[in-house]
Amino acid sequence: MEKNYIEAAIPPEFGATGAQRNNDGYLVKVNWTALSNPLKPKYYIQYIVDTVFERVKSIEFK
């Protein structure tokens, strides 16, 4: 994170996306670094599925 967040309105380039929400939000500036070996989620899909399932299986849906 480059700095602490600041309060900011939704950027105009978002257009109607998120129109159901109010216009208040936060801007968090982030410094990105390219990975020398990019992560490929498809190689970890079973781990991701198992992990998510373990976390949500106890949720009761009504």
Secondary structure, DSSP 4 states (H G I P E B T S, - for coil): --S--EEEEPPGGGTTTTTTS-SEEEE--------SS---GGGGHHHHHHHHHHHHTTPPP-
